[in-house]
Amino acid sequence: MTSSTPTPHPLPVGPLVVAVDNPTPPRRQAYSGRFVTLTPVDPAADAPQLYAASHGDPAREQLWTYMPNSGPFADQPAMQEWLERCQTSTDPLFFTVTDALAGRRVGIVSFLNIVPAQRRVELGNIWYAPEAQRTKVNTESIYLMLCESFDQLHYRRVEWKCDSLNARSRAAALRLGFQFEGIFRQHLIVRGRNRDTAWFAITDGDWPRSKANLERWLYAGEEGLSLTQLNQS
């Protein structure tokens, strides 16, 4: 009888990937945590608080500096028009961030560059009011989005990209467990200026450790715990 042993590849190839039946994009639904709720954008309801959170003084309006396609806006109706476009978009898929403890809307997040067939997605278009920055709002928002990506959708890779000059976003990516992968030089033209883009990612192999660190920082109640140090150790 003739042997049926597979012929080995003559050149190196990557390992086989376990298939997932009918991979789907992130769901347009509410995501609730202990500190935040992410809800699909509702322009009329969201605009007043989101406009107040992101306009009115230089500290608030500078949060738009690295945002490529939005703000600051001339007035609240102009921001509501932008939110109406966000509401109908599927990629990016936008959500309003509500601080559950304060009971007010404090920012925007989105899933984008959604590629279900490759089980890959990016988190971006992220901004928060100054009072919500450096709180558990950002951390739990990203935690909920990562849980959707890895635990529910079984994606293999979640990306984070930002202007290479955006030191705050780069530090946030590392703090949240993303790994730096390099700089795409002259990647984009944003507001007429060159943008070199810093790339970060978490893979499904990284996720169990990153998830444990996020949950420990968010929910264990350990005073003085540094999430950056947890993810760097």
MDAnalysis code that builds the backbone (N, CA, C; Angstrom):
import MDAnalysis as mda
import numpy as np

u = mda.Universe.empty(699, n_residues=233, atom_resindex=np.repeat(np.arange(233), 3), trajectory=True)
u.add_TopologyAttr("name", ["N", "CA", "C"] * 233)
u.add_TopologyAttr("resid", np.arange(1, 234))
u.add_TopologyAttr("resname", ["MET", "THR", "SER", "SER", "THR", "PRO", "THR", "PRO", "HIS", "PRO", "LEU", "PRO", "VAL", "GLY", "PRO", "LEU", "VAL", "VAL", "ALA", "VAL", "ASP", "ASN", "PRO", "THR", "PRO", "PRO", "ARG", "ARG", "GLN", "ALA", "TYR", "SER", "GLY", "ARG", "PHE", "VAL", "THR", "LEU", "THR", "PRO", "VAL", "ASP", "PRO", "ALA", "ALA", "ASP", "ALA", "PRO", "GLN", "LEU", "TYR", "ALA", "ALA", "SER", "HIS", "GLY", "ASP", "PRO", "ALA", "ARG", "GLU", "GLN", "LEU", "TRP", "THR", "TYR", "MET", "PRO", "ASN", "SER", "GLY", "PRO", "PHE", "ALA", "ASP", "GLN", "PRO", "ALA", "MET", "GLN", "GLU", "TRP", "LEU", "GLU", "ARG", "CYS", "GLN", "THR", "SER", "THR", "ASP", "PRO", "LEU", "PHE", "PHE", "THR", "VAL", "THR", "ASP", "ALA", "LEU", "ALA", "GLY", "ARG", "ARG", "VAL", "GLY", "ILE", "VAL", "SER", "PHE", "LEU", "ASN", "ILE", "VAL", "PRO", "ALA", "GLN", "ARG", "ARG", "VAL", "GLU", "LEU", "GLY", "ASN", "ILE", "TRP", "TYR", "ALA", "PRO", "GLU", "ALA", "GLN", "ARG", "THR", "LYS", "VAL", "ASN", "THR", "GLU", "SER", "ILE", "TYR", "LEU", "MET", "LEU", "CYS", "GLU", "SER", "PHE", "ASP", "GLN", "LEU", "HIS", "TYR", "ARG", "ARG", "VAL", "GLU", "TRP", "LYS", "CYS", "ASP", "SER", "LEU", "ASN", "ALA", "ARG", "SER", "ARG", "ALA", "ALA", "ALA", "LEU", "ARG", "LEU", "GLY", "PHE", "GLN", "PHE", "GLU", "GLY", "ILE", "PHE", "ARG", "GLN", "HIS", "LEU", "ILE", "VAL", "ARG", "GLY", "ARG", "ASN", "ARG", "ASP", "THR", "ALA", "TRP", "PHE", "ALA", "ILE", "THR", "ASP", "GLY", "ASP", "TRP", "PRO", "ARG", "SER", "LYS", "ALA", "ASN", "LEU", "GLU", "ARG", "TRP", "LEU", "TYR", "ALA", "GLY", "GLU", "GLU", "GLY", "LEU", "SER", "LEU", "THR", "GLN", "LEU", "ASN", "GLN", "SER"])
u.atoms.positions = np.array([
    [0.847, -1.200, 0.000],
    [0.000, 0.000, 0.000],
    [0.883, 1.252, 0.000],
    [0.407, 2.315, -0.640],
    [1.169, 3.557, -0.717],
    [0.947, 4.365, 0.556],
    [2.028, 4.903, 1.120],
    [1.912, 5.714, 2.327],
    [1.163, 7.009, 2.033],
    [0.342, 7.463, 2.992],
    [-0.398, 8.724, 2.845],
    [0.178, 9.828, 3.717],
    [1.433, 9.692, 4.151],
    [2.066, 10.710, 4.980],
    [2.110, 12.037, 4.244],
    [1.652, 13.155, 4.865],
    [1.663, 14.444, 4.176],
    [3.080, 14.860, 3.789],
    [3.186, 15.483, 2.647],
    [4.472, 16.004, 2.198],
    [4.809, 17.248, 2.994],
    [5.981, 17.298, 3.629],
    [6.327, 18.493, 4.412],
    [6.520, 19.706, 3.496],
    [6.231, 20.923, 4.064],
    [6.444, 22.142, 3.304],
    [7.940, 22.348, 3.092],
    [8.350, 22.751, 1.897],
    [9.770, 22.980, 1.649],
    [10.298, 24.241, 2.316],
    [9.409, 25.189, 2.666],
    [9.800, 26.436, 3.313],
    [9.021, 26.596, 4.617],
    [9.549, 27.369, 5.572],
    [8.847, 27.549, 6.852],
    [7.475, 28.192, 6.650],
    [6.497, 27.715, 7.386],
    [5.150, 28.291, 7.367],
    [4.645, 28.402, 8.802],
    [3.663, 29.266, 8.993],
    [3.098, 29.461, 10.324],
    [2.248, 28.292, 10.748],
    [1.970, 28.198, 12.066],
    [1.132, 27.110, 12.560],
    [-0.305, 27.266, 12.080],
    [-1.010, 26.159, 12.008],
    [-2.420, 26.194, 11.656],
    [-3.222, 26.910, 12.743],
    [-4.253, 27.619, 12.322],
    [-5.108, 28.373, 13.238],
    [-6.431, 27.636, 13.382],
    [-6.855, 27.442, 14.615],
    [-8.145, 26.792, 14.855],
    [-9.255, 27.689, 14.333],
    [-10.108, 27.165, 13.500],
    [-11.160, 27.959, 12.870],
    [-12.285, 28.260, 13.856],
    [-12.972, 29.367, 13.603],
    [-14.159, 29.756, 14.349],
    [-15.307, 29.849, 13.364],
    [-16.442, 29.255, 13.693],
    [-17.596, 29.289, 12.797],
    [-18.191, 30.689, 12.718],
    [-18.325, 31.201, 11.510],
    [-19.038, 32.455, 11.253],
    [-18.592, 33.597, 12.173],
    [-17.315, 33.992, 12.116],
    [-16.871, 35.115, 12.948],
    [-17.668, 36.374, 12.625],
    [-17.994, 37.137, 13.659],
    [-18.882, 38.291, 13.511],
    [-18.211, 39.554, 14.041],
    [-18.716, 40.720, 13.650],
    [-18.181, 41.975, 14.186],
    [-18.661, 42.225, 15.607],
    [-18.062, 43.183, 16.300],
    [-18.555, 43.550, 17.638],
    [-20.032, 43.940, 17.589],
    [-20.704, 43.701, 18.699],
    [-22.142, 43.910, 18.742],
    [-22.496, 45.348, 19.125],
    [-23.498, 45.899, 18.455],
    [-24.018, 47.226, 18.794],
    [-25.028, 47.043, 19.939],
    [-24.520, 47.109, 21.158],
    [-25.347, 46.889, 22.339],
    [-24.714, 47.632, 23.502],
    [-25.376, 47.637, 24.636],
    [-24.803, 48.232, 25.843],
    [-23.848, 47.242, 26.497],
    [-22.732, 47.763, 27.016],
    [-21.764, 46.972, 27.770],
    [-21.638, 47.633, 29.146],
    [-21.939, 46.892, 30.184],
    [-21.978, 47.472, 31.524],
    [-20.907, 46.882, 32.410],
    [-20.214, 47.755, 33.131],
    [-19.249, 47.347, 34.128],
    [-19.614, 47.954, 35.477],
    [-18.665, 47.932, 36.393],
    [-18.912, 48.500, 37.717],
    [-18.808, 50.027, 37.695],
    [-17.942, 50.551, 36.829],
    [-17.649, 51.984, 36.825],
    [-18.167, 52.715, 35.594],
    [-18.403, 51.989, 34.493],
    [-18.835, 52.629, 33.259],
    [-19.908, 51.804, 32.571],
    [-20.627, 52.484, 31.698],
    [-21.515, 51.829, 30.739],
    [-21.185, 52.367, 29.364],
    [-21.030, 51.468, 28.400],
    [-20.834, 51.850, 27.007],
    [-22.148, 51.604, 26.279],
    [-22.669, 52.641, 25.629],
    [-23.939, 52.514, 24.928],
    [-23.798, 53.037, 23.510],
    [-24.525, 52.441, 22.548],
    [-24.513, 52.984, 21.193],
    [-24.865, 54.471, 21.212],
    [-24.202, 55.234, 20.364],
    [-24.370, 56.681, 20.356],
    [-25.833, 57.061, 20.107],
    [-26.327, 57.984, 20.942],
    [-27.664, 58.547, 20.818],
    [-27.484, 60.066, 20.712],
    [-27.441, 60.627, 19.493],
    [-27.027, 62.028, 19.316],
    [-27.793, 63.034, 20.162],
    [-29.116, 62.985, 20.146],
    [-29.893, 63.985, 20.873],
    [-29.664, 63.897, 22.377],
    [-29.581, 62.679, 22.898],
    [-29.393, 62.500, 24.340],
    [-27.951, 62.759, 24.764],
    [-26.998, 62.417, 23.895],
    [-25.591, 62.481, 24.281],
    [-24.963, 63.860, 24.089],
    [-25.420, 64.603, 23.091],
    [-24.719, 65.826, 22.688],
    [-24.540, 66.847, 23.811],
    [-25.569, 67.154, 24.618],
    [-25.364, 68.198, 25.627],
    [-24.222, 67.896, 26.593],
    [-24.193, 66.698, 27.149],
    [-23.152, 66.382, 28.120],
    [-21.793, 66.175, 27.448],
    [-21.777, 65.560, 26.281],
    [-20.495, 65.349, 25.610],
    [-19.896, 66.664, 25.141],
    [-20.737, 67.589, 24.696],
    [-20.207, 68.891, 24.282],
    [-19.632, 69.624, 25.494],
    [-20.349, 69.634, 26.588],
    [-19.854, 70.302, 27.794],
    [-18.581, 69.648, 28.309],
    [-18.481, 68.330, 28.139],
    [-17.309, 67.603, 28.642],
    [-16.058, 67.888, 27.832],
    [-16.227, 68.324, 26.576],
    [-15.079, 68.433, 25.676],
    [-14.868, 69.827, 25.098],
    [-15.592, 70.829, 25.605],
    [-15.467, 72.197, 25.111],
    [-15.564, 73.184, 26.272],
    [-15.100, 74.407, 26.010],
    [-15.282, 75.471, 26.997],
    [-14.009, 76.020, 27.585],
    [-12.921, 75.267, 27.495],
    [-11.635, 75.767, 27.966],
    [-10.520, 74.995, 27.266],
    [-9.288, 75.535, 27.256],
    [-8.197, 74.887, 26.514],
    [-7.918, 73.458, 26.955],
    [-8.030, 73.174, 28.244],
    [-7.743, 71.818, 28.729],
    [-8.708, 70.807, 28.127],
    [-9.963, 71.208, 27.957],
    [-10.933, 70.306, 27.367],
    [-10.749, 70.204, 25.849],
    [-10.534, 71.325, 25.206],
    [-10.483, 71.307, 23.747],
    [-9.193, 70.695, 23.208],
    [-8.132, 70.636, 24.031],
    [-6.909, 70.021, 23.529],
    [-7.033, 68.508, 23.375],
    [-8.086, 67.904, 23.926],
    [-8.257, 66.459, 23.763],
    [-8.548, 66.094, 22.306],
    [-8.895, 67.093, 21.470],
    [-9.140, 66.840, 20.057],
    [-7.869, 66.905, 19.211],
    [-6.739, 67.258, 19.824],
    [-5.517, 67.517, 19.064],
    [-5.145, 66.367, 18.144],
    [-5.219, 65.143, 18.633],
    [-4.775, 63.985, 17.860],
    [-5.934, 63.212, 17.223],
    [-7.146, 63.750, 17.319],
    [-8.299, 63.085, 16.707],
    [-8.341, 63.466, 15.225],
    [-8.317, 62.501, 14.326],
    [-8.123, 62.837, 12.911],
    [-9.335, 63.412, 12.200],
    [-10.546, 63.117, 12.629],
    [-11.717, 63.466, 11.820],
    [-12.806, 64.177, 12.599],
    [-12.451, 64.860, 13.676],
    [-13.500, 65.467, 14.484],
    [-12.940, 66.540, 15.402],
    [-13.805, 67.454, 15.836],
    [-13.608, 68.442, 16.869],
    [-12.314, 69.253, 16.814],
    [-12.292, 70.314, 17.635],
    [-13.435, 70.813, 18.408],
    [-14.506, 71.407, 17.495],
    [-15.716, 71.521, 18.038],
    [-16.855, 71.937, 17.233],
    [-17.258, 73.371, 17.565],
    [-17.849, 74.032, 16.592],
    [-18.227, 75.434, 16.774],
    [-19.282, 75.596, 17.855],
    [-20.177, 74.624, 17.951],
    [-21.251, 74.703, 18.943],
    [-21.833, 73.309, 19.136],
    [-22.786, 73.194, 20.063],
    [-23.383, 71.886, 20.358],
    [-24.117, 71.290, 19.163],
    [-24.889, 72.065, 18.382],
    [-25.531, 71.469, 17.203],
    [-24.536, 70.870, 16.216],
    [-23.370, 71.510, 16.070],
    [-22.365, 70.959, 15.158],
    [-21.841, 69.624, 15.674],
    [-21.662, 69.511, 16.990],
    [-21.229, 68.240, 17.544],
    [-22.328, 67.192, 17.395],
    [-23.578, 67.588, 17.546],
    [-24.675, 66.634, 17.385],
    [-24.724, 66.104, 15.953],
    [-24.441, 66.947, 14.976],
    [-24.386, 66.481, 13.588],
    [-23.310, 65.417, 13.419],
    [-22.161, 65.636, 14.054],
    [-21.083, 64.632, 14.008],
    [-21.540, 63.335, 14.682],
    [-22.211, 63.447, 15.819],
    [-22.702, 62.263, 16.513],
    [-23.737, 61.518, 15.676],
    [-24.507, 62.231, 14.875],
    [-25.462, 61.565, 13.991],
    [-24.741, 60.714, 12.953],
    [-23.597, 61.195, 12.471],
    [-22.805, 60.384, 11.545],
    [-22.200, 59.189, 12.277],
    [-21.780, 59.413, 13.516],
    [-21.248, 58.300, 14.323],
    [-22.321, 57.235, 14.546],
    [-23.546, 57.667, 14.753],
    [-24.637, 56.733, 15.053],
    [-24.880, 55.762, 13.898],
    [-24.745, 56.224, 12.677],
    [-25.035, 55.372, 11.518],
    [-23.822, 54.596, 11.032],
    [-22.644, 54.893, 11.568],
    [-21.430, 54.212, 11.135],
    [-21.360, 52.795, 11.721],
    [-20.894, 51.856, 10.919],
    [-20.661, 50.497, 11.412],
    [-19.179, 50.194, 11.592],
    [-18.327, 50.951, 10.929],
    [-16.873, 50.825, 11.084],
    [-16.254, 52.182, 10.756],
    [-15.953, 52.955, 11.801],
    [-15.964, 52.631, 13.227],
    [-17.377, 52.433, 13.789],
    [-17.433, 51.630, 14.847],
    [-18.657, 51.401, 15.605],
    [-18.497, 52.148, 16.931],
    [-19.245, 53.250, 17.079],
    [-19.034, 54.185, 18.190],
    [-19.940, 53.873, 19.388],
    [-19.388, 54.179, 20.578],
    [-20.135, 54.051, 21.820],
    [-19.875, 55.281, 22.690],
    [-20.901, 55.688, 23.409],
    [-20.764, 56.746, 24.405],
    [-20.404, 56.122, 25.749],
    [-19.441, 56.743, 26.426],
    [-18.993, 56.261, 27.738],
    [-19.688, 57.074, 28.823],
    [-20.398, 56.395, 29.695],
    [-21.052, 57.045, 30.831],
    [-20.376, 56.618, 32.122],
    [-19.950, 57.598, 32.900],
    [-19.391, 57.341, 34.228],
    [-20.545, 56.901, 35.121],
    [-20.550, 55.638, 35.524],
    [-21.679, 55.087, 36.278],
    [-21.812, 55.716, 37.656],
    [-20.697, 56.081, 38.266],
    [-20.752, 56.656, 39.611],
    [-21.234, 58.097, 39.577],
    [-20.765, 58.861, 38.568],
    [-21.171, 60.261, 38.454],
    [-22.498, 60.415, 37.720],
    [-22.881, 59.400, 36.958],
    [-24.130, 59.460, 36.217],
    [-24.112, 60.438, 35.063],
    [-22.947, 60.610, 34.417],
    [-22.887, 61.536, 33.283],
    [-22.009, 60.968, 32.173],
    [-22.274, 61.429, 30.962],
    [-21.525, 61.013, 29.783],
    [-20.185, 61.734, 29.771],
    [-19.105, 60.980, 29.569],
    [-17.768, 61.578, 29.714],
    [-16.847, 61.299, 28.535],
    [-17.301, 60.565, 27.500],
    [-16.380, 60.311, 26.403],
    [-16.959, 59.411, 25.329],
    [-16.073, 59.069, 24.395],
    [-16.417, 58.250, 23.235],
    [-15.331, 57.189, 23.052],
    [-15.727, 55.992, 22.627],
    [-14.791, 54.939, 22.211],
    [-15.366, 54.290, 20.951],
    [-14.538, 53.531, 20.258],
    [-15.060, 52.812, 19.094],
    [-14.236, 51.576, 18.792],
    [-14.895, 50.608, 18.186],
    [-14.233, 49.524, 17.469],
    [-14.073, 49.998, 16.020],
    [-12.918, 49.746, 15.410],
    [-12.713, 50.128, 14.019],
    [-11.761, 49.160, 13.343],
    [-11.614, 49.352, 12.033],
    [-10.809, 48.418, 11.245],
    [-11.181, 46.979, 11.606],
    [-12.476, 46.718, 11.538],
    [-13.044, 45.437, 11.969],
    [-12.923, 44.425, 10.836],
    [-12.200, 43.337, 11.088],
    [-11.990, 42.310, 10.057],
    [-12.356, 40.955, 10.659],
    [-13.643, 40.618, 10.695],
    [-14.056, 39.357, 11.326],
    [-13.380, 38.134, 10.723],
    [-13.188, 38.107, 9.405],
    [-12.598, 36.925, 8.766],
    [-11.189, 36.656, 9.278],
    [-10.466, 37.724, 9.638],
    [-9.122, 37.570, 10.201],
    [-9.136, 37.622, 11.725],
    [-10.329, 37.830, 12.299],
    [-10.505, 37.920, 13.761],
    [-9.556, 38.970, 14.340],
    [-9.720, 40.178, 13.782],
    [-8.845, 41.293, 14.144],
    [-9.680, 42.569, 14.224],
    [-9.359, 43.442, 15.194],
    [-10.079, 44.690, 15.360],
    [-9.149, 45.698, 16.032],
    [-9.468, 46.959, 15.887],
    [-8.719, 48.036, 16.534],
    [-9.646, 48.773, 17.490],
    [-9.103, 49.286, 18.586],
    [-9.828, 50.188, 19.480],
    [-9.291, 51.588, 19.252],
    [-10.186, 52.546, 18.999],
    [-9.701, 53.885, 18.692],
    [-10.789, 54.926, 18.771],
    [-10.464, 56.147, 18.263],
    [-11.353, 57.308, 18.384],
    [-11.757, 57.508, 19.843],
    [-10.784, 57.341, 20.736],
    [-11.045, 57.334, 22.170],
    [-10.737, 58.707, 22.768],
    [-11.697, 59.262, 23.480],
    [-11.425, 60.480, 24.256],
    [-12.328, 60.508, 25.489],
    [-11.827, 61.173, 26.524],
    [-12.565, 61.316, 27.776],
    [-12.430, 62.747, 28.281],
    [-13.451, 63.215, 28.974],
    [-13.373, 64.504, 29.642],
    [-12.206, 64.517, 30.618],
    [-11.581, 65.672, 30.835],
    [-10.429, 65.725, 31.752],
    [-10.695, 65.103, 33.112],
    [-11.897, 65.297, 33.658],
    [-12.174, 64.757, 34.998],
    [-12.272, 63.238, 35.007],
    [-12.461, 62.626, 33.845],
    [-12.535, 61.165, 33.769],
    [-11.186, 60.527, 33.472],
    [-10.224, 61.339, 33.058],
    [-8.908, 60.807, 32.747],
    [-8.189, 60.408, 34.043],
    [-7.352, 59.378, 33.933],
    [-6.609, 58.839, 35.080],
    [-7.549, 58.307, 36.165],
    [-8.717, 57.833, 35.754],
    [-9.641, 57.173, 36.675],
    [-9.902, 55.769, 36.136],
    [-10.801, 55.052, 36.779],
    [-11.123, 53.708, 36.321],
    [-12.034, 53.701, 35.091],
    [-12.473, 54.882, 34.663],
    [-13.341, 54.975, 33.494],
    [-12.640, 54.424, 32.259],
    [-11.445, 54.924, 31.959],
    [-10.724, 54.467, 30.772],
    [-10.396, 52.984, 30.877],
    [-9.888, 52.573, 32.019],
    [-9.449, 51.188, 32.175],
    [-10.604, 50.216, 31.991],
    [-11.751, 50.502, 32.619],
    [-12.855, 49.559, 32.492],
    [-13.493, 49.626, 31.104],
    [-13.491, 50.789, 30.472],
    [-14.009, 50.867, 29.102],
    [-13.228, 49.940, 28.182],
    [-11.910, 50.005, 28.258],
    [-11.079, 49.164, 27.401],
    [-11.207, 47.702, 27.812],
    [-11.308, 47.436, 29.104],
    [-11.507, 46.066, 29.579],
    [-12.779, 45.458, 28.973],
    [-13.872, 46.209, 28.980],
    [-15.123, 45.695, 28.416],
    [-14.994, 45.427, 26.922],
    [-14.285, 46.286, 26.216],
    [-14.099, 46.105, 24.775],
    [-13.189, 44.913, 24.486],
    [-12.177, 44.714, 25.299],
    [-11.304, 43.558, 25.131],
    [-12.041, 42.259, 25.451],
    [-12.893, 42.284, 26.472],
    [-13.693, 41.088, 26.776],
    [-14.604, 40.734, 25.605],
    [-15.219, 41.738, 24.997],
    [-16.056, 41.482, 23.819],
    [-15.220, 40.867, 22.700],
    [-14.036, 41.431, 22.476],
    [-13.202, 40.994, 21.352],
    [-12.686, 39.579, 21.546],
    [-12.137, 39.298, 22.711],
    [-11.487, 38.006, 22.927],
    [-12.441, 36.939, 23.465],
    [-13.231, 37.284, 24.467],
    [-14.037, 36.261, 25.147],
    [-15.325, 35.932, 24.393],
    [-15.925, 36.929, 23.768],
    [-17.193, 36.700, 23.074],
    [-17.002, 36.396, 21.591],
    [-16.142, 37.175, 20.923],
    [-15.969, 37.031, 19.474],
    [-14.826, 36.096, 19.096],
    [-13.965, 35.784, 20.054],
    [-12.826, 34.887, 19.833],
    [-11.877, 35.435, 18.757],
    [-11.661, 36.770, 18.822],
    [-10.689, 37.377, 17.928],
    [-9.275, 37.003, 18.375],
    [-8.348, 37.126, 17.452],
    [-6.957, 36.755, 17.703],
    [-6.078, 37.957, 18.037],
    [-6.537, 39.155, 17.670],
    [-5.669, 40.329, 17.771],
    [-6.523, 41.581, 17.933],
    [-6.147, 42.431, 18.899],
    [-6.770, 43.734, 19.081],
    [-5.656, 44.781, 19.014],
    [-5.855, 45.779, 18.156],
    [-4.813, 46.770, 17.900],
    [-5.142, 48.110, 18.557],
    [-4.078, 48.871, 18.781],
    [-4.172, 50.254, 19.287],
    [-3.149, 51.044, 18.489],
    [-3.607, 52.109, 17.829],
    [-2.702, 52.935, 17.039],
    [-2.879, 54.386, 17.446],
    [-1.792, 55.145, 17.399],
    [-1.888, 56.565, 17.743],
    [-0.738, 57.324, 17.095],
    [-0.881, 58.640, 17.043],
    [0.214, 59.490, 16.599],
    [1.430, 59.198, 17.464],
    [2.571, 59.037, 16.826],
    [3.779, 58.712, 17.597],
    [4.152, 59.819, 18.571],
    [3.636, 61.045, 18.361],
    [3.911, 62.168, 19.269],
    [2.926, 62.224, 20.433],
    [1.921, 61.372, 20.420],
    [0.895, 61.391, 21.466],
    [1.380, 60.559, 22.650],
    [2.160, 61.179, 23.502],
    [2.794, 60.468, 24.619],
    [1.763, 59.866, 25.568],
    [0.662, 60.565, 25.790],
    [-0.356, 60.065, 26.727],
    [-1.003, 58.787, 26.202],
    [-1.316, 58.749, 24.895],
    [-1.933, 57.549, 24.327],
    [-0.959, 56.385, 24.310],
    [0.297, 56.656, 24.023],
    [1.294, 55.584, 24.012],
    [1.462, 54.996, 25.415],
    [1.492, 55.858, 26.421],
    [1.616, 55.369, 27.798],
    [0.382, 54.572, 28.203],
    [-0.806, 55.025, 27.762],
    [-2.036, 54.312, 28.090],
    [-2.037, 52.917, 27.487],
    [-1.572, 52.793, 26.242],
    [-1.542, 51.484, 25.593],
    [-0.690, 50.500, 26.382],
    [0.500, 50.928, 26.782],
    [1.390, 50.044, 27.542],
    [0.787, 49.715, 28.908],
    [0.196, 50.710, 29.542],
    [-0.415, 50.495, 30.850],
    [-1.526, 49.457, 30.778],
    [-2.292, 49.478, 29.679],
    [-3.439, 48.586, 29.533],
    [-3.057, 47.191, 29.057],
    [-1.777, 46.972, 28.770],
    [-1.324, 45.633, 28.407],
    [-1.020, 45.428, 26.936],
    [-1.170, 46.478, 26.116],
    [-0.798, 46.363, 24.711],
    [0.724, 46.368, 24.580],
    [1.220, 45.678, 23.588],
    [2.657, 45.618, 23.338],
    [3.018, 46.470, 22.138],
    [4.080, 47.248, 22.279],
    [4.542, 48.122, 21.205],
    [5.129, 47.285, 20.079],
    [4.723, 47.601, 18.849],
    [5.172, 46.826, 17.697],
    [5.982, 47.635, 16.691],
    [6.012, 48.955, 16.820],
    [6.843, 49.736, 15.918],
    [6.167, 51.003, 15.443],
    [6.882, 51.748, 14.590],
    [6.420, 53.014, 14.040],
    [6.240, 52.875, 12.533],
    [5.058, 53.240, 12.052],
    [4.818, 53.360, 10.608],
    [5.119, 54.807, 10.228],
    [6.259, 55.032, 9.596],
    [6.677, 56.384, 9.262],
    [5.828, 56.946, 8.114],
    [5.505, 58.257, 8.240],
    [4.714, 58.951, 7.224],
    [3.476, 58.142, 6.829],
    [2.803, 57.667, 7.868],
    [1.654, 56.776, 7.673],
    [0.419, 57.535, 7.186],
    [0.170, 58.735, 7.755],
    [-1.051, 59.474, 7.454],
    [-0.750, 60.971, 7.353],
    [-1.674, 61.681, 6.699],
    [-1.708, 63.139, 6.758],
    [-2.956, 63.503, 7.550],
    [-2.782, 64.134, 8.702],
    [-3.890, 64.472, 9.593],
    [-3.901, 65.978, 9.814],
    [-5.008, 66.586, 9.481],
    [-5.142, 68.041, 9.600],
    [-4.008, 68.763, 8.879],
    [-3.585, 68.204, 7.756],
    [-2.537, 68.796, 6.939],
    [-1.130, 68.531, 7.418],
    [-0.973, 67.764, 8.487],
    [0.346, 67.506, 9.057],
    [0.711, 66.029, 8.939],
    [2.019, 65.765, 8.888],
    [2.478, 64.385, 8.854],
    [2.153, 63.685, 10.167],
    [1.763, 62.415, 10.063],
    [1.603, 61.575, 11.253],
    [2.379, 60.290, 11.065],
    [3.394, 60.095, 11.905],
    [4.007, 58.784, 12.087],
    [3.150, 58.060, 13.118],
    [2.808, 56.818, 12.854],
    [1.855, 56.097, 13.704],
    [2.553, 55.021, 14.525],
    [2.325, 55.055, 15.841],
    [2.821, 54.008, 16.739],
    [1.780, 52.894, 16.803],
    [2.235, 51.650, 16.617],
    [1.346, 50.482, 16.613],
    [1.557, 49.659, 17.883],
    [0.440, 49.246, 18.477],
    [0.436, 48.375, 19.650],
    [-0.610, 47.282, 19.413],
    [-0.481, 46.168, 20.114],
    [-1.480, 45.106, 19.993],
    [-1.466, 44.202, 21.215],
    [-2.616, 43.575, 21.461],
    [-2.764, 42.444, 22.374],
    [-3.251, 41.272, 21.537],
    [-2.654, 40.110, 21.696],
    [-3.118, 38.909, 20.999],
    [-3.879, 38.014, 21.974],
    [-4.555, 37.013, 21.413],
    [-5.294, 36.097, 22.283],
    [-4.361, 35.325, 23.211],
    [-3.103, 35.174, 22.828],
    [-2.143, 34.545, 23.718],
    [-1.751, 35.441, 24.884],
    [-1.764, 36.762, 24.667],
    [-1.456, 37.733, 25.728],
    [-2.634, 37.925, 26.677],
    [-3.846, 37.712, 26.168],
    [-5.045, 38.143, 26.854],
    [-5.229, 37.558, 28.253],
    [-5.032, 36.277, 28.513],
    [-5.282, 35.788, 29.880],
    [-4.494, 36.554, 30.944],
    [-3.240, 36.833, 30.679],
    [-2.437, 37.569, 31.665],
    [-2.894, 39.025, 31.753],
    [-3.125, 39.660, 30.599],
    [-3.574, 41.051, 30.608],
    [-4.921, 41.180, 31.295],
    [-5.821, 40.235, 31.040],
    [-7.140, 40.268, 31.663],
    [-7.029, 40.150, 33.183],
    [-6.198, 39.239, 33.641],
    [-6.027, 39.061, 35.087],
    [-5.481, 40.334, 35.731],
    [-4.539, 41.005, 35.057],
    [-3.979, 42.241, 35.594],
    [-5.017, 43.353, 35.625],
    [-5.817, 43.461, 34.563],
    [-6.865, 44.472, 34.527],
    [-7.890, 44.240, 35.636],
    [-8.310, 43.009, 35.813],
    [-9.311, 42.709, 36.838],
    [-8.751, 42.940, 38.240],
    [-7.503, 42.602, 38.427],
    [-6.890, 42.839, 39.741],
    [-6.856, 44.332, 40.049],
    [-6.451, 45.147, 39.057],
    [-6.351, 46.587, 39.285],
    [-7.732, 47.216, 39.470],
    [-8.698, 46.758, 38.695],
    [-10.025, 47.351, 38.756],
    [-10.808, 46.961, 39.998],
    [-10.706, 45.691, 40.403],
    [-11.696, 45.158, 41.335],
    [-11.144, 44.615, 42.653],
    [-9.819, 44.442, 42.761],
    [-9.289, 43.806, 43.976],
    [-9.185, 44.758, 45.150],
    [-9.200, 46.060, 44.894],
    [-9.140, 47.022, 45.986],
    [-7.781, 47.142, 46.633],
    [-6.724, 46.869, 45.879],
    [-5.361, 46.982, 46.412],
    [-4.868, 48.411, 46.223],
    [-4.691, 49.135, 47.293],
    [-4.252, 50.521, 47.228],
    [-2.821, 50.607, 46.692],
    [-2.586, 51.605, 45.842],
    [-1.238, 51.851, 45.342],
    [-0.775, 50.901, 44.264],
    [-1.654, 50.045, 43.778],
    [-1.265, 49.073, 42.761],
    [-1.082, 49.775, 41.429],
    [0.021, 49.491, 40.744],
    [0.322, 50.085, 39.439],
    [0.028, 49.077, 38.336],
    [-0.937, 49.416, 37.466],
    [-1.249, 48.527, 36.341],
    [-0.098, 48.500, 35.353],
    [0.589, 49.621, 35.188],
    [1.764, 49.644, 34.308],
    [2.803, 48.641, 34.772],
    [3.090, 48.627, 36.057],
    [4.088, 47.702, 36.589],
    [3.612, 46.259, 36.474],
    [2.331, 46.012, 36.690],
    [1.816, 44.659, 36.541],
    [2.037, 44.151, 35.122],
    [1.769, 44.994, 34.139],
    [1.873, 44.561, 32.752],
    [3.306, 44.560, 32.232],
    [4.210, 45.237, 32.938],
    [5.603, 45.216, 32.517],
    [6.403, 44.126, 33.193],
    [5.878, 43.607, 34.286],
    [6.639, 42.595, 35.035],
    [6.558, 41.241, 34.352],
])
